[in-house]
Amino acid sequence: MRSKFHKTIIKKFTRKIDAFPGYVEKNKIYIIPTKEGIIFFISIFAIFLGSINENNNMGLLFSFFLFSIFVITLFDTRKNILGIKINNIEVEDAFADSISKVLVSLDSGEMERVAIRIDLNENFKSTNISWNNSKTIDLEIKGKTRGVFTLPHILLSSRYPLGIFKAQSYLFPDCRQIVYPKPSKSSYIDHKGQSINGIDGNIKENSSEDEFKGLREYIKGDSFKRISWKSFSKGLGLHVKDFDSGKAEYDEVIIDINRVDGNNIEEQLSIMCRAVLELDLLGIRYGMRTDKIFIPPSTGGKHRLEALRSLAFHGEN
């Protein structure tokens, strides 16, 4: 409850950076003393009081010297992040219960940046950025459940040079991560009653158990693994090797949610997710049907992405 309240306060009342590219400006920096800084200040104050009590001029001079370092460090820490340009923040799509990356691109501007730290939830990384240079920092984030999620706020900070102050700025990227269902261990049963087991290597193209039938002309959607490059190099055109494995051959497969056995909708979507990955791996044309959508059969990366996203968005308005 406390953590949720704290995040709400940050989101509503901080001077945040929420437009990118964006700069860390003066009015968007918070600077606070660290635990070491508080101890350092208390030590200065103790030396000051002791020197007054003992009428020790050298002690007073030393306390003033330490206090000047304290003040100068405050401005140096602030200066280390002032003017940093945040070029872009991107998040990779992921499968449920898997790790993906959040990419934060920073530009140093006209000075070298030392010990710049990026925090995202419990993950963080520190880096140096040389003068007039850019660097991309990647952080890990775990997609716990299927759906579409807004990226949480990111904290950019530094404790350079002495670690007695922390200058920080809050970044609120308008990034949404799509989390696909976790691929199931159960296989999809096609319309012929056959299970599709390609992703785990249970179906191996050009296996020693397959009988070579000959060459045939390449058809759009055929797996590139079966292309006969030898005949192509001889100028005979693009052909593929044809094998007779005794297994069911597919012209195309429709992944139908009504044919999926599962204890709940999430389990059904996980089985469909595995089927998409397996059919894509095997180069078989496939489509998808749910209660609300129908995706016509096709192949390729864009088609796979469309199918996976439809599973991630299932049940969303």
MIKOL-257080 format. One record per atom (N, C-alpha, C, O): x, y, z. Coordinates in steps of 0.2 Angstrom, whole numbers, padded with zeros to 4 digits, always signed. Layout:
XYZ
...
This chain:
+0004-0006+0000
+0000+0000+0000
+0004+0006+0000
+0003+0011-0004
+0010+0006+0004
+0014+0012+0005
+0018+0013-0002
+0019+0019-0004
+0020+0007-0005
+0024+0008-0011
+0019+0011-0017
+0021+0015-0021
+0013+0009-0017
+0008+0011-0022
+0007+0018-0021
+0006+0022-0026
+0006+0021-0015
+0005+0028-0013
+0011+0032-0015
+0010+0037-0018
+0017+0029-0014
+0023+0033-0016
+0024+0034-0023
+0025+0039-0026
+0022+0028-0027
+0022+0029-0035
+0017+0034-0037
+0019+0038-0042
+0011+0034-0034
+0006+0039-0036
+0008+0046-0035
+0007+0051-0039
+0012+0047-0029
+0014+0054-0027
+0020+0056-0033
+0020+0062-0035
+0024+0051-0034
+0029+0053-0039
+0026+0055-0046
+0028+0060-0049
+0021+0051-0048
+0018+0052-0055
+0015+0059-0055
+0015+0062-0060
+0012+0061-0050
+0008+0067-0050
+0011+0073-0048
+0010+0079-0051
+0016+0073-0044
+0019+0079-0041
+0026+0081-0043
+0029+0086-0042
+0030+0076-0046
+0037+0077-0048
+0038+0081-0054
+0033+0081-0058
+0043+0085-0055
+0045+0088-0061
+0048+0083-0065
+0054+0082-0065
+0044+0080-0069
+0046+0074-0073
+0048+0076-0080
+0046+0081-0083
+0052+0071-0084
+0053+0072-0091
+0049+0066-0094
+0050+0060-0093
+0044+0068-0098
+0039+0064-0101
+0039+0065-0109
+0034+0061-0112
+0043+0069-0112
+0043+0070-0119
+0050+0068-0121
+0055+0071-0119
+0051+0064-0126
+0057+0062-0129
+0058+0063-0136
+0053+0062-0140
+0064+0066-0139
+0070+0067-0135
+0068+0073-0130
+0064+0077-0131
+0072+0073-0124
+0071+0077-0119
+0078+0079-0115
+0082+0074-0116
+0078+0084-0112
+0084+0086-0108
+0083+0086-0101
+0077+0088-0099
+0088+0085-0097
+0088+0085-0090
+0089+0093-0088
+0095+0095-0088
+0084+0096-0087
+0085+0104-0086
+0085+0105-0078
+0084+0101-0074
+0087+0111-0077
+0088+0113-0070
+0081+0112-0066
+0082+0110-0060
+0076+0114-0068
+0069+0113-0065
+0067+0106-0064
+0061+0105-0062
+0071+0101-0067
+0068+0094-0067
+0073+0090-0063
+0073+0084-0064
+0078+0093-0059
+0083+0089-0055
+0081+0090-0048
+0080+0095-0045
+0081+0084-0044
+0081+0084-0037
+0087+0082-0034
+0091+0078-0037
+0090+0086-0029
+0096+0084-0026
+0095+0083-0019
+0093+0088-0015
+0097+0077-0016
+0097+0076-0009
+0103+0073-0006
+0107+0070-0010
+0105+0074+0000
+0111+0071+0003
+0110+0064+0004
+0104+0061+0006
+0115+0060+0003
+0115+0053+0004
+0116+0052+0012
+0117+0056+0016
+0116+0045+0014
+0118+0044+0021
+0125+0046+0023
+0126+0048+0028
+0129+0045+0018
+0136+0047+0019
+0137+0055+0019
+0141+0057+0023
+0133+0058+0015
+0132+0065+0016
+0130+0068+0022
+0133+0073+0025
+0125+0065+0025
+0122+0067+0032
+0128+0066+0037
+0129+0070+0041
+0131+0060+0037
+0136+0059+0042
+0142+0064+0041
+0145+0066+0046
+0144+0066+0035
+0149+0071+0033
+0147+0077+0036
+0151+0081+0039
+0141+0080+0035
+0138+0086+0038
+0138+0086+0045
+0140+0091+0048
+0136+0081+0048
+0136+0080+0056
+0143+0081+0058
+0145+0084+0064
+0148+0078+0055
+0155+0078+0057
+0158+0085+0057
+0161+0087+0061
+0156+0089+0051
+0158+0096+0051
+0155+0100+0056
+0159+0104+0059
+0149+0099+0058
+0145+0103+0063
+0149+0101+0070
+0149+0106+0074
+0150+0095+0071
+0154+0093+0077
+0160+0096+0078
+0162+0098+0083
+0164+0096+0073
+0171+0099+0073
+0170+0107+0074
+0174+0110+0078
+0165+0110+0071
+0164+0117+0072
+0162+0119+0079
+0165+0123+0082
+0157+0115+0082
+0156+0116+0089
+0161+0115+0094
+0162+0119+0099
+0165+0109+0093
+0171+0108+0097
+0176+0114+0096
+0179+0115+0101
+0177+0116+0090
+0182+0122+0089
+0180+0128+0093
+0184+0132+0096
+0174+0130+0093
+0171+0136+0096
+0172+0135+0104
+0174+0139+0107
+0170+0129+0106
+0171+0127+0113
+0178+0128+0116
+0179+0130+0121
+0183+0125+0112
+0190+0126+0114
+0193+0132+0111
+0199+0133+0112
+0190+0136+0108
+0193+0142+0105
+0199+0140+0100
+0204+0143+0101
+0198+0135+0096
+0203+0133+0092
+0202+0135+0085
+0197+0133+0081
+0206+0140+0083
+0206+0143+0076
+0207+0138+0071
+0204+0139+0065
+0212+0134+0072
+0213+0129+0066
+0207+0124+0065
+0206+0122+0060
+0204+0122+0071
+0198+0118+0070
+0193+0122+0066
+0189+0119+0062
+0192+0128+0068
+0187+0132+0064
+0188+0132+0057
+0184+0132+0053
+0195+0134+0055
+0197+0134+0048
+0196+0128+0045
+0193+0128+0039
+0197+0122+0048
+0196+0116+0045
+0189+0114+0044
+0187+0111+0039
+0184+0116+0049
+0177+0115+0048
+0174+0119+0042
+0170+0117+0038
+0177+0125+0041
+0175+0130+0035
+0177+0127+0029
+0174+0127+0024
+0183+0124+0029
+0186+0120+0023
+0182+0114+0021
+0180+0114+0015
+0180+0110+0026
+0176+0105+0024
+0169+0107+0022
+0166+0103+0018
+0166+0112+0025
+0160+0114+0023
+0160+0117+0016
+0155+0116+0012
+0165+0120+0014
+0166+0123+0007
+0166+0117+0002
+0163+0117-0004
+0169+0111+0004
+0169+0105+0000
+0162+0103-0001
+0160+0100-0006
+0158+0103+0005
+0152+0100+0005
+0147+0104+0000
+0143+0101-0004
+0148+0111+0000
+0144+0115-0005
+0146+0114-0012
+0142+0114-0016
+0153+0114-0013
+0155+0113-0020
+0153+0107-0023
+0151+0106-0029
+0153+0101-0019
+0151+0095-0021
+0144+0095-0023
+0142+0091-0028
+0139+0099-0020
+0132+0099-0021
+0131+0101-0028
+0127+0099-0032
+0135+0107-0030
+0134+0109-0037
+0138+0105-0042
+0135+0104-0048
+0143+0101-0041
+0146+0097-0045
+0142+0091-0047
+0142+0088-0052
+0139+0088-0042
+0134+0082-0043
+0128+0084-0047
+0126+0080-0052
+0126+0090-0046
+0120+0093-0050
+0122+0094-0057
+0119+0092-0062
+0128+0096-0058
+0131+0098-0065
+0132+0091-0069
+0132+0092-0075
+0133+0086-0065
+0135+0080-0069
+0129+0077-0073
+0130+0073-0078
+0123+0078-0071
+0117+0076-0075
+0114+0082-0078
+0109+0080-0083
+0115+0088-0077
+0112+0093-0080
+0114+0094-0087
+0120+0094-0089
+0109+0094-0092
+0110+0094-0099
+0110+0088-0103
+0111+0088-0109
+0110+0082-0099
+0110+0076-0102
+0104+0075-0107
+0098+0077-0105
+0105+0073-0113
+0099+0072-0118
+0097+0065-0118
+0101+0060-0119
+0090+0064-0116
+0088+0057-0117
+0085+0056-0124
+0079+0059-0125
+0088+0053-0128
+0086+0052-0135
+0080+0048-0136
+0075+0051-0140
+0080+0043-0133
+0074+0038-0134
+0074+0033-0129
+0079+0031-0126
+0068+0030-0127
+0067+0024-0123
+0063+0019-0126
+0057+0021-0128
+0065+0013-0127
+0061+0008-0130
+0061+0002-0126
+0065+0001-0122
+0056-0002-0127
+0055-0008-0123
+0053-0014-0128
+0049-0013-0133
+0056-0019-0127
+0055-0025-0132
+0049-0029-0130
+0047-0029-0124
+0045-0031-0134
+0040-0036-0133
+0043-0043-0130
+0048-0044-0131
+0038-0046-0126
+0041-0052-0123
+0035-0057-0122
+0030-0056-0123
+0037-0063-0120
+0033-0069-0118
+0032-0068-0111
+0037-0066-0107
+0026-0070-0108
+0025-0070-0101
+0030-0075-0098
+0032-0080-0100
+0032-0072-0092
+0038-0075-0088
+0044-0076-0091
+0049-0080-0089
+0046-0071-0096
+0052-0071-0099
+0055-0064-0098
+0052-0059-0096
+0062-0063-0099
+0065-0057-0098
+0066-0053-0105
+0068-0056-0110
+0064-0047-0105
+0065-0043-0111
+0070-0037-0109
+0071-0036-0103
+0071-0033-0114
+0076-0027-0112
+0072-0020-0113
+0068-0020-0118
+0074-0016-0109
+0072-0009-0110
+0078-0005-0112
+0083-0005-0108
+0078-0001-0118
+0084+0002-0120
+0083+0010-0119
+0078+0013-0121
+0088+0013-0116
+0088+0020-0114
+0094+0023-0118
+0100+0021-0116
+0093+0027-0122
+0098+0030-0126
+0100+0037-0123
+0095+0042-0123
+0106+0039-0121
+0108+0045-0118
+0113+0048-0122
+0117+0045-0125
+0113+0055-0122
+0118+0059-0126
+0122+0064-0120
+0118+0067-0117
+0128+0063-0120
+0132+0067-0115
+0132+0075-0116
+0132+0078-0111
+0131+0077-0122
+0131+0084-0123
+0139+0087-0123
+0143+0083-0125
+0140+0092-0120
+0147+0096-0121
+0151+0094-0115
+0155+0099-0114
+0150+0089-0111
+0154+0087-0106
+0154+0080-0104
+0149+0077-0106
+0159+0077-0101
+0160+0070-0100
+0155+0069-0094
+0155+0073-0089
+0152+0063-0094
+0147+0061-0088
+0150+0055-0085
+0152+0051-0088
+0150+0056-0078
+0154+0050-0075
+0148+0047-0070
+0145+0051-0066
+0149+0040-0070
+0144+0037-0065
+0137+0039-0065
+0134+0040-0060
+0134+0039-0072
+0127+0040-0073
+0124+0033-0071
+0125+0028-0074
+0118+0033-0067
+0115+0027-0065
+0108+0028-0068
+0104+0033-0067
+0105+0022-0070
+0098+0021-0073
+0095+0016-0069
+0098+0010-0068
+0090+0017-0065
+0086+0013-0061
+0079+0011-0064
+0075+0016-0066
+0077+0005-0065
+0071+0003-0067
+0068-0003-0062
+0071-0008-0062
+0063-0001-0058
+0061-0006-0053
+0067-0008-0049
+0071-0003-0046
+0069-0014-0048
+0075-0016-0044
+0081-0017-0048
+0086-0019-0046
+0081-0016-0055
+0087-0016-0059
+0090-0010-0060
+0087-0005-0061
+0096-0010-0061
+0100-0003-0062
+0107-0005-0065
+0109-0010-0065
+0109+0000-0069
+0116+0000-0072
+0119+0007-0072
+0116+0012-0072
+0126+0007-0071
+0129+0013-0071
+0134+0013-0077
+0137+0008-0079
+0135+0019-0079
+0140+0020-0085
+0143+0027-0085
+0140+0032-0082
+0148+0027-0089
+0151+0034-0090
+0150+0035-0098
+0150+0031-0102
+0149+0042-0099
+0148+0044-0106
+0153+0049-0108
+0153+0054-0105
+0157+0048-0113
+0162+0052-0115
+0159+0059-0118
+0154+0059-0120
+0164+0064-0118
+0161+0070-0121
+0159+0070-0128
+0161+0067-0132
+0153+0073-0129
+0150+0073-0135
+0149+0067-0138
+0150+0065-0144
+0146+0062-0134
+0145+0055-0137
+0138+0053-0134
+0135+0055-0130
+0136+0047-0137
+0130+0044-0135
+0131+0037-0133
+0136+0034-0135
+0126+0034-0129
+0127+0028-0126
+0120+0025-0125
+0116+0029-0122
+0119+0019-0127
+0113+0015-0125
+0113+0010-0119
+0118+0006-0120
+0109+0011-0114
+0110+0007-0108
+0104+0002-0109
+0098+0004-0110
+0105-0004-0108
+0100-0009-0108
+0098-0012-0101
+0103-0014-0098
+0092-0012-0099
+0090-0014-0093
+0085-0020-0094
+0082-0020-0099
+0085-0025-0089
+0080-0031-0090
+0074-0029-0086
+0074-0026-0081
+0068-0032-0089
+0062-0031-0086
+0058-0038-0088
+0059-0041-0093
+0054-0040-0083
+0051-0047-0084
+0044-0046-0085
+0040-0042-0081
+0041-0049-0091
+0034-0049-0092
+0031-0054-0088
+0031-0060-0090
+0027-0053-0083
+0024-0058-0079
+0018-0061-0082
+0017-0067-0081
+0013-0057-0084
+0007-0060-0087
+0006-0057-0094
+0009-0052-0096
+0001-0060-0097
+0000-0058-0104
-0004-0052-0104
-0008-0050-0099
-0003-0048-0109
-0007-0041-0110
-0002-0036-0112
+0003-0037-0115
-0005-0030-0111
-0002-0023-0113
+0000-0019-0107
-0005-0018-0103
+0006-0017-0106
+0008-0014-0100
+0012-0008-0101
+0016-0007-0106
+0010-0002-0097
+0014+0004-0098
+0021+0003-0094
+0021+0001-0088
+0026+0005-0097
+0033+0005-0094
+0033+0009-0087
+0031+0015-0088
+0035+0007-0082
+0035+0011-0076
+0041+0016-0076
+0045+0016-0081
+0041+0021-0072
+0045+0027-0072
+0052+0024-0071
+0054+0019-0068
+0057+0028-0074
+0064+0027-0074
+0068+0032-0070
+0066+0038-0071
+0072+0031-0066
+0076+0036-0062
+0083+0036-0065
+0087+0032-0065
+0085+0042-0067
+0092+0044-0069
+0095+0048-0064
+0092+0053-0061
+0101+0046-0061
+0104+0049-0056
+0111+0048-0056
+0114+0045-0060
+0115+0052-0051
+0122+0052-0051
+0124+0054-0044
+0121+0058-0041
+0129+0051-0041
+0132+0053-0034
+0139+0055-0035
+0143+0057-0030
+0141+0057-0041
+0148+0059-0043
+0148+0066-0040
+0144+0070-0041
+0154+0069-0037
+0161+0065-0037
+0162+0062-0030
+0166+0057-0030
+0159+0064-0025
+0161+0061-0018
+0156+0056-0015
+0157+0053-0010
+0150+0056-0018
+0145+0051-0015
+0141+0054-0009
+0137+0051-0006
+0142+0061-0008
+0138+0064-0002
+0131+0067-0004
+0127+0069+0000
+0130+0068-0011
+0124+0070-0013
+0122+0066-0019
+0126+0062-0022
+0115+0065-0020
+0112+0062-0026
+0108+0066-0030
+0103+0069-0027
+0110+0068-0036
+0106+0072-0040
+0102+0067-0045
+0104+0062-0048
+0095+0068-0045
+0091+0063-0049
+0085+0067-0053
+0083+0072-0051
+0083+0063-0058
+0078+0066-0062
+0073+0060-0064
+0076+0054-0065
+0067+0061-0064
+0062+0055-0066
+0060+0055-0073
+0058+0061-0076
+0060+0050-0076
+0058+0049-0083
+0052+0045-0084
+0052+0039-0081
+0047+0047-0087
+0041+0044-0088
+0039+0043-0096
+0036+0047-0099
+0042+0038-0098
+0042+0036-0106
+0034+0034-0107
+0032+0030-0103
+0032+0036-0113
+0025+0033-0115
+0026+0027-0119
+0025+0027-0125
+0029+0022-0116
+0030+0016-0119
+0026+0010-0117
+0024+0010-0111
+0023+0006-0121
+0019+0001-0119
+0022-0006-0122
+0024-0007-0127
+0023-0011-0117
+0025-0017-0119
+0020-0022-0120
+0015-0023-0116
+0021-0026-0125
+0016-0031-0127
+0019-0038-0124
+0024-0040-0126
+0015-0041-0120
+0018-0047-0117
+0013-0053-0120
+0007-0053-0119
+0016-0057-0124
+0013-0063-0127
+0012-0069-0122
+0015-0069-0117
+0007-0073-0123
+0006-0079-0119
+0013-0083-0119
+0016-0083-0123
+0014-0086-0113
+0019-0091-0112
+0018-0097-0117
+0013-0100-0116
+0023-0099-0121
+0022-0105-0125
+0021-0111-0121
+0024-0112-0116
+0015-0115-0122
+0014-0121-0118
+0018-0127-0120
+0022-0127-0125
+0019-0131-0115
+0022-0138-0116
+0018-0143-0120
+0020-0147-0123
+0011-0141-0121
+0007-0145-0124
+0006-0143-0132
+0006-0137-0133
+0006-0148-0136
+0006-0147-0143
-0001-0145-0146
-0006-0148-0143
-0002-0142-0151
-0009-0140-0154
-0010-0146-0159
-0006-0149-0162
-0017-0149-0158
-0019-0154-0162
-0022-0151-0168
-0027-0148-0168
-0020-0153-0174
-0023-0150-0180
-0029-0154-0182
-0032-0158-0179
-0032-0152-0188
-0038-0154-0190
-0038-0162-0193
-0043-0165-0193
-0032-0164-0194
-0031-0171-0195
-0030-0176-0189
-0028-0182-0190
-0030-0172-0183
-0028-0176-0177
-0021-0177-0176
-0019-0181-0171
-0017-0173-0180
-0010-0174-0179
-0007-0168-0174
-0010-0163-0174
-0002-0170-0170
+0001-0165-0166
+0006-0161-0169
+0010-0165-0173
+0007-0155-0169
+0012-0151-0172
+0018-0150-0167
+0017-0146-0163
+0023-0153-0169
+0029-0153-0164
+0035-0151-0168
+0040-0155-0170
+0036-0145-0170
+0042-0143-0173
+0047-0139-0169
+0053-0139-0171
+0044-0135-0164
+0049-0131-0161
+0054-0134-0156
+0059-0131-0155
+0052-0140-0154
+0057-0144-0150
+0061-0148-0154
+0065-0152-0151
+0061-0148-0160
+0065-0152-0165
+0062-0159-0166
+0066-0164-0168
+0056-0161-0164
+0053-0167-0165
+0052-0169-0172
+0052-0175-0174
+0051-0163-0176
+0050-0164-0183
+0057-0161-0186
+0058-0155-0185
+0061-0165-0189
+0067-0162-0192
+0067-0163-0200
+0066-0168-0202
+0068-0157-0203
+0068-0157-0210
+0074-0161-0213
+0079-0160-0210
+0074-0165-0218
+0079-0168-0221
+0082-0173-0216
+0088-0175-0216
+0078-0176-0212
+0080-0181-0207
+0082-0187-0211
+0080-0188-0216
+0086-0191-0207
+0089-0198-0210
+0083-0202-0211
+0083-0207-0215
+0077-0201-0208
+0072-0206-0208
+0067-0204-0214
+0063-0208-0216
+0068-0198-0217
+0064-0196-0222
+0067-0199-0229
+0073-0199-0230
+0062-0200-0234
+0064-0203-0240
+0064-0197-0245
+0059-0194-0246
+0070-0196-0249
+0070-0191-0254
+0066-0192-0260
+0068-0198-0263
+0062-0188-0262
+0057-0189-0267
+0060-0186-0274
+0059-0188-0279
+0064-0180-0273
+0066-0177-0279
+0066-0169-0278
+0065-0167-0272
+0066-0166-0283
+0066-0158-0283
+0059-0156-0286
+0057-0159-0290
+0057-0151-0283
+0051-0147-0286
+0052-0140-0286
+0056-0137-0282
+0048-0136-0290
+0049-0129-0290
+0047-0126-0284
+0042-0128-0280
+0051-0120-0282
+0049-0117-0276
+0042-0113-0276
+0041-0110-0281
+0039-0114-0271
+0032-0111-0270
+0033-0106-0264
+0036-0108-0259
+0030-0100-0265
+0030-0095-0259
+0028-0098-0253
+0022-0101-0252
+0032-0098-0248
+0030-0101-0241
+0034-0107-0239
+0034-0109-0234
+0038-0110-0245
+0042-0115-0243
+0048-0113-0239
+0050-0108-0239
+0050-0118-0234
+0055-0117-0230
+0062-0116-0234
+0063-0120-0238
+0066-0111-0232
+0072-0109-0235
+0077-0115-0234
+0082-0116-0238
+0076-0119-0228
+0081-0124-0227
+0081-0130-0232
+0085-0133-0233
+0075-0130-0236
+0074-0136-0241
+0076-0133-0248
+0076-0137-0252
+0079-0127-0249
+0080-0125-0255
+0087-0128-0258
+0092-0129-0254
+0087-0131-0264
+0093-0134-0267
+0097-0129-0270
+0096-0127-0276
+0102-0127-0266
+0106-0121-0269
+0111-0124-0274
+0114-0120-0278
+0112-0130-0274
+0117-0133-0279
+0113-0132-0286
+0117-0131-0291
+0107-0134-0287
+0104-0133-0293
+0103-0126-0295
+0103-0124-0301
+0102-0122-0290
+0101-0115-0291
+0108-0112-0294
+0108-0108-0299
+0114-0114-0291
+0120-0112-0294
+0121-0114-0301
+0125-0111-0304
+0118-0119-0303
+0119-0122-0310
+0114-0118-0315
+0114-0120-0321
+0110-0113-0312
+0106-0110-0317
+0099-0113-0318
+0096-0112-0323
+0097-0118-0314
+0091-0122-0316
+0085-0119-0312
+0080-0122-0313
+0086-0113-0309
+0080-0110-0306
+0080-0112-0298
+0084-0116-0296
+0075-0110-0295
+0074-0111-0288
+0070-0117-0287
+0064-0117-0288
+0073-0122-0284
+0069-0128-0282
+0070-0130-0275
+0075-0128-0272
+0066-0134-0272
+0066-0136-0266
+0066-0144-0266
+0064-0147-0270
+0070-0147-0260
+0070-0154-0260
+0064-0156-0257
+0061-0154-0252
+0061-0162-0260
+0055-0164-0257
+0056-0171-0254
+0059-0175-0257
+0053-0172-0248
+0055-0178-0244
+0048-0181-0242
+0043-0178-0241
+0048-0188-0242
+0042-0191-0239
+0044-0194-0232
+0047-0199-0232
+0041-0191-0227
+0043-0193-0220
+0038-0197-0217
+0039-0200-0212
+0032-0198-0221
+0027-0202-0218
+0022-0199-0213
+0018-0201-0210
+0024-0192-0212
+0020-0188-0208
+0015-0184-0212
+0016-0184-0218
+0010-0181-0208
+0005-0178-0212
+0008-0171-0215
+0012-0168-0211
+0007-0170-0221
+0009-0164-0224
+0004-0159-0224
-0002-0161-0225
+0006-0153-0223
+0001-0148-0222
+0001-0143-0228
+0006-0140-0230
-0005-0141-0231
-0005-0136-0236
-0006-0129-0232
-0002-0124-0233
-0010-0129-0227
-0011-0124-0222
-0014-0126-0216
-0018-0131-0216
-0014-0123-0210
-0017-0125-0204
-0020-0119-0201
-0018-0113-0201
-0026-0120-0199
-0030-0114-0196
-0030-0116-0188
-0033-0121-0186
-0027-0112-0184
-0026-0113-0177
-0033-0110-0174
-0034-0104-0174
-0037-0114-0172
-0044-0113-0170
-0045-0113-0162
-0043-0119-0160
-0047-0108-0159
-0047-0108-0152
-0052-0113-0149
-0052-0116-0144
-0057-0115-0154
-0062-0120-0152
-0060-0127-0152
-0063-0131-0150
-0054-0128-0155
-0051-0135-0156
-0046-0136-0150
-0043-0141-0150
-0045-0131-0146
-0039-0131-0141
-0042-0133-0134
-0047-0130-0132
-0039-0139-0132
-0041-0141-0125
-0037-0138-0120
-0031-0138-0120
-0040-0135-0115
-0037-0131-0110
-0041-0130-0104
-0047-0130-0104
-0038-0130-0098
-0042-0129-0092
-0045-0122-0091
-0050-0121-0088
-0042-0117-0095
-0044-0110-0095
-0042-0107-0101
-0038-0110-0105
-0044-0100-0102
-0043-0097-0108
-0035-0096-0109
-0032-0096-0114
-0032-0094-0103
-0024-0093-0103
-0021-0099-0106
-0016-0099-0109
-0023-0105-0104
-0020-0111-0106
-0021-0112-0113
-0016-0115-0117
-0027-0111-0116
-0028-0111-0123
-0024-0107-0127
-0021-0109-0132
-0023-0101-0125
-0019-0096-0128
-0012-0098-0128
-0008-0097-0133
-0009-0101-0123
-0003-0103-0123
-0001-0109-0128
+0004-0109-0131
-0006-0113-0129
-0006-0119-0134
-0006-0116-0141
-0002-0118-0145
-0010-0111-0142
-0010-0107-0148
-0004-0104-0150
-0001-0103-0155
-0001-0101-0144
+0006-0097-0145
+0011-0102-0148
+0015-0100-0152
+0011-0108-0144
+0016-0113-0146
+0015-0115-0154
+0020-0116-0157
+0009-0116-0156
+0007-0118-0162
+0010-0113-0167
+0012-0115-0173
+0009-0106-0166
+0011-0101-0170
+0019-0102-0171
+0021-0101-0177
+0022-0102-0166
+0030-0103-0166
+0032-0109-0170
+0037-0109-0174
+0029-0115-0169
+0031-0121-0172
+0029-0120-0180
+0033-0122-0184
+0023-0118-0182
+0021-0118-0189
+0026-0113-0193
+0028-0114-0198
+0027-0107-0189
+0032-0102-0192
+0039-0105-0193
+0042-0104-0198
+0041-0109-0188
+0048-0113-0189
+0048-0117-0195
+0053-0118-0198
+0042-0121-0196
+0042-0126-0201
+0040-0123-0208
+0041-0127-0213
+0039-0117-0208
+0037-0113-0214
+0031-0115-0217
+0030-0115-0223
+0026-0117-0213
+0019-0119-0215
+0014-0113-0215
+0015-0110-0210
+0010-0113-0220
+0005-0107-0220
+0000-0109-0214
-0002-0114-0214
-0001-0104-0211
-0006-0105-0205
-0010-0098-0204
-0008-0093-0206
-0016-0099-0202
-0021-0094-0200
-0023-0095-0193
-0021-0100-0189
-0027-0090-0190
-0030-0091-0183
-0037-0088-0183
-0039-0084-0186
-0040-0092-0179
-0047-0090-0178
-0049-0090-0170
-0047-0095-0167
-0052-0085-0168
-0054-0084-0161
-0061-0082-0161
-0064-0082-0166
-0064-0081-0155
-0071-0079-0155
-0073-0073-0158
-0078-0072-0161
-0067-0068-0159
-0069-0061-0162
-0065-0060-0168
-0067-0055-0172
-0059-0064-0169
-0055-0062-0175
-0054-0068-0180
-0054-0074-0177
-0052-0067-0186
-0050-0072-0190
-0044-0069-0194
-0045-0064-0198
-0038-0072-0194
-0032-0070-0197
-0031-0075-0203
-0030-0081-0202
-0031-0073-0209
-0031-0077-0215
-0024-0081-0215
-0019-0078-0213
-0023-0087-0218
-0017-0090-0218
-0012-0086-0222
-0013-0083-0227
-0005-0087-0219
+0000-0084-0223
+0007-0086-0219
+0006-0090-0215
+0012-0083-0221
+0019-0085-0218
+0023-0078-0217
+0021-0073-0219
+0028-0079-0213
+0033-0073-0213
+0033-0070-0206
+0028-0071-0202
+0037-0065-0205
+0038-0062-0199
+0032-0058-0197
+0030-0058-0191
+0030-0054-0202
+0024-0049-0200
+0018-0053-0198
+0014-0051-0194
+0017-0059-0202
+0011-0063-0200
+0012-0066-0193
+0007-0066-0189
+0018-0068-0191
+0019-0071-0185
+0018-0066-0179
+0015-0067-0174
+0020-0060-0181
+0019-0054-0176
+0012-0053-0175
+0009-0051-0169
+0008-0052-0181
+0001-0051-0180
-0003-0056-0176
-0007-0055-0172
-0001-0063-0177
-0004-0068-0174
-0002-0068-0166
-0007-0069-0162
+0004-0067-0164
+0006-0066-0157
+0002-0060-0154
+0000-0061-0148
+0002-0055-0157
-0001-0049-0154
-0009-0050-0153
-0012-0048-0148
-0012-0054-0158
-0019-0055-0157
-0020-0059-0151
-0025-0059-0147
-0015-0064-0149
-0016-0068-0143
-0015-0063-0137
-0018-0064-0132
-0010-0059-0137
-0009-0054-0132
-0015-0050-0130
-0016-0048-0124
-0018-0048-0136
-0024-0043-0135
-0030-0046-0133
-0035-0043-0132
-0030-0053-0133
-0036-0057-0133
-0040-0055-0126
-0037-0055-0121
-0046-0053-0127
-0050-0051-0121
-0050-0044-0120
-0054-0041-0115
-0045-0040-0123
-0045-0033-0122
-0050-0029-0126
-0052-0032-0131
-0052-0023-0124
-0057-0019-0128
-0053-0016-0133
-0057-0012-0137
